[in-house]
Amino acid sequence: MTLYAAFLVAALALCVTPGPDMMFIVAMGGRGGPTAGVMAAFGGLVGGARQLRRRRLADRRGPRPVR
């Protein structure tokens, strides 16, 4: 198996496995019902949007000076 083929197999495995956010949503939905699952998904969406906004604002300001 070539190195590229091994990379493709590893990349596919990483793409199809659920991440920790999906495991959290499934666990909350299983424990608290569909409403809790939807609220957990909404919380993940809000957190991701907030991180993206902060990153975009930081990019506009430019690099921080080195001390």
C-alpha positions as CSV (number, residue, x, y, z in Angstrom):
1,M,0.0,0.0,0.0
2,T,1.4,3.3,-1.0
3,L,1.7,6.2,1.4
4,Y,-1.1,8.1,-0.4
5,A,-3.5,5.1,-0.2
6,A,-2.8,4.9,3.5
7,F,-3.6,8.6,3.8
8,L,-6.8,8.2,1.9
9,V,-7.9,5.3,4.2
10,A,-7.1,7.3,7.3
11,A,-8.9,10.4,6.0
12,L,-12.0,8.4,5.2
13,A,-12.0,6.8,8.6
14,L,-11.8,10.2,10.2
15,C,-14.5,11.7,8.1
16,V,-17.1,9.0,8.8
17,T,-16.6,8.7,12.6
18,P,-18.6,11.1,14.7
19,G,-16.8,13.7,16.7
20,P,-17.2,14.6,20.4
21,D,-19.9,17.1,19.7
22,M,-22.0,14.5,17.9
23,M,-21.5,12.1,20.8
24,F,-22.6,14.8,23.3
25,I,-25.7,15.6,21.3
26,V,-26.7,11.9,21.0
27,A,-26.0,11.4,24.7
28,M,-28.1,14.4,25.7
29,G,-30.9,13.3,23.4
30,G,-30.9,9.8,24.8
31,R,-30.9,10.9,28.4
32,G,-33.3,13.9,28.2
33,G,-35.4,13.2,25.1
34,P,-35.6,15.0,21.7
35,T,-35.9,18.5,23.3
36,A,-32.6,18.1,25.2
37,G,-31.0,16.8,22.0
38,V,-32.1,19.8,20.0
39,M,-31.0,22.2,22.7
40,A,-27.6,20.5,22.8
41,A,-27.3,20.9,19.0
42,F,-28.3,24.5,19.2
43,G,-25.8,25.1,22.0
44,G,-23.0,23.7,19.8
45,L,-24.2,25.8,16.9
46,V,-24.1,29.0,19.0
47,G,-20.7,28.1,20.4
48,G,-19.3,27.5,16.9
49,A,-20.7,30.7,15.6
50,R,-19.2,32.6,18.4
51,Q,-15.8,31.1,17.9
52,L,-15.9,31.9,14.2
53,R,-16.9,35.5,14.9
54,R,-14.1,36.0,17.4
55,R,-11.6,34.5,14.9
56,R,-12.8,36.8,12.1
57,L,-12.5,39.8,14.4
58,A,-9.0,38.8,15.4
59,D,-8.0,38.4,11.8
60,R,-9.1,41.9,11.0
61,R,-6.9,43.4,13.8
62,G,-3.8,41.7,12.4
63,P,-1.1,39.7,14.2
64,R,-0.4,40.5,17.8
65,P,3.0,42.0,18.5
66,V,5.7,39.8,19.9
67,R,6.9,40.8,23.3
